[in-house]
Amino acid sequence: MAIKNAHIFVVEDESTIAQILIEYLSKSGFTTRHFDNGSGVVEAVKADKPDLVLLDIMLPGKNGLDVCKELRSFSSVPIFMVTGEVEEIDRLLGLELGADDYICKPFSPREVVARVKALFRRMEQAILPEPARTGFSIDTVQQRISFKNQVLDLTPTEYRLLKLFVSSHGRVYSRAQLLDLCYQHEQIMIDRVIDSHIKNLRKKLAAYLEPGQEVIHAVYGVGYRFEV
């Protein structure tokens, strides 16, 4: 995707702010579609498949956090939350729901455009092929992992686990280390929950591997090692 061909949804009920954003984005070569409430955004994303959504939190019809949550149930489209609230919880909640970034009002439209361009540049460079001996590749922006060019159907936890394993081929991790590295800090988990996720991940990988091939190996008394 070329940056200048990107299509952006501007979901903003304040008409003055929306028009300023649309004007600056258009001058930078982006195409835009404006929504002044949250009610029709989800269906429009399904139909139109934009490259980015600038999503205000406080919206009539359906608020931005609910829209973000619904979008993340089926789409990995980048989402920038736009908010006039300064409380940290609003920012964190938006990001926990799957937003990629947030922008606080009042903001500089030039800064918004710069951050949008930076995101698209990162997306163009985001698919990081791993060594040929593994066959895995990681798309850090879309948060997807492929094996031999086939996208794996992973839960967010499985994605974080496999990303960690693939990125550190051959390293042994204890269950406690995997919990620390792959779970949110506020979550309270027991070590053995990792075993369940590893079991599910192995089942999914088995569909793509050779019969009898294993890539996530148990290390007795320690934890797990990823090795092809």
N, C-alpha and C positions, 0 to 999 in steps of 0.2 A: 504494500500500500504506500503510494507516494503521499507525503505530508499534505501537499496542496489539493489532493483529491479527497481528503477526509470529510466525512459528513457528520455534523455535530448537532445533537438535540440540546436546545437551550430551554430548560424547564424553570421558568421564573415568572411569578405573578406580578411583580412590580414592572410595569411597562417601560419606565425610563431606563432601569438597569438592563432589562432585556434588550432594548434597542441599542444601547451602547455596546453590549457584548456582541450582538449580531453584527453591528457596523464594523467593529474591530476585527472580528473573526473573518468577515467577508473580505475586508481589505487585505487580509493575510492569505487569501486564496481558499478558505474553507467554505463549504456549503452548510447552511443551517436550516433547522426547522424549530419553530417556537411553540411552546406550550405554556399557557397561563394558569394551568392547574395540573394536579397529579393524576387525575382520573383516567385519562386515555393513554398515558405514557407506556405502560407495560405492553398493551396490545400493539402500539405503534412500533416499539422496539422489535417485537416478534415479526412484524410485517416489513419494516423498513431497514432493520439491521444497521443502525448507525455505528460510527467508529468511536464515538465518545458521547457521554451524557453529562452535561453540566446541570446538576440537580439541586435546586433550592430545598432546604429542609422544611421551612414553613410555607406550605402550599394549601390552597383550598381544594376540596374534593378528596384528596388523599395526600398525606404528608410525605415528605421526601424520604424519610427513614423507612416507611412502609413500602414505598416504590422501590427503593434500593434493595430491600430484602426480597421482594418478589422477583426483581430482575436477576438477582444472584441465584435464584432457584433454577434458572434455565440458561442464563447468558453470562459470559465473561467480559462483556463490553466494559471498557474503562469508565469509571464513574468519578466525577469531581463533585463533592458535596459543597454547596454554597450556603453559608449561614450568616445570620446577623447575631446569633447567640455566641457569647464568649465563654460560656461555661465549658470546661474541659470535657464533661460527660457527653455533651452533644457531639463534640469532635470524635471522641473515642467510640461512642456508640455507632456513629456513621462508619468509621473504619472497621469496627468489628463486624458490621453487617456486610462488609465486602467492598466498601468504597476504596478507591485508589488514592485519593487525596482530598483535602478540603481547602476551601477558600473563604476567608472571613470578610464580611462587609464592614466598613467600606473598603473597596479594593481598587487597585490600579488596573484598568482594562489591559494595559500593555503587559503588566505582569501576568495576567491570566493567559494572554496569548502566548507569552514566552513559556509558561509552564505547560500549556497544551502542546506546543511545538516540541518541548523537551520530552514529553511523554511519548509522542509519536516517534521521535528519534530513538528512544530506548526500545520501543516496540520493534522497530526495524532491525535492531541489533540483538534482540532478546533471545532468539533461539540459539542456544549454545550447544553445539554438538559435542558429545562426550567422545572419548577415544573409541575408535572403530571396534576395539575388542569387546566393548560392552554392548553396543547396539542401541543404547539409550540416549535420548536427547531431552533437554529440559527447556521449556518455554517459561521464563520467570515472570513475564508480564501476564500472560494468559493463565499461568499456574497450571500448566499441563505437562505431562511427560509422555513421550512417545518411545516405542520400541520398534525398531526397523520400520520407521515411518508410520506406525499405527498408534493413534492416540489411545492411551489407557484410560479406562473409566475408573477414576479414583475419587474417594472422599477427600475432603481437605486434610484430614489427619494422615491418610495413606499417601497423599501427595507430599506432605512434609517429611514423612519417614523415608519414602523412596528417594526424594531429592537429596536428603542427607546421605543416604547410602551410596547413591550413584556418584555424588560429588566427592566422596572419600573412599574410593574403591579399596577394599582390603583392610580397612580399619575396623577394629573391634569396638563396639559400644556396649556398655552395660545398660540394663533396663532403666536405671536411674538417670543415666546420661540422656537416653532417648526421651524420657519424660521431660527433662529440663529443656531439651532442644526442640521438641516437637509439639509441646502443649503450651497454652496460654498460662502465664504465671498465676492467674487467679484461680485456675482449676486445681482441684485437689484430686489426685489420682494415686492409685496403688501401682506398684511396679508391674504386677501381673497383667494389668490391662494392656500393656504393650504386647504380650503374647497373643491376645485376641486379634489385635490389629495386624500383627505379623502373619498370623494364620490366614486372615482374610486377604492380605496382600499376596501371599504365596498362591492362594487359589486363583486370584485374578491373573497373576503372572504365568501360571501354568498353562493358560490357554494360548500363550504366545511362544513359550519355550519348547525345546525338544522334549520328547517323552523322557521322564526321569531326570531332566535337568533341573538343578536348583541353584538359585543365585543368592538367596538369603540363608546363611548357614548359622545354626545355633552353635555357640561356643560354650561348652559345659562349664557351669559355675560362674560364667562371666556375663554373657549376653548374646549379641548377634554380630555377624560380619557379612558384608555384601561382597561377593566375589564371583565373577563370571569365569 
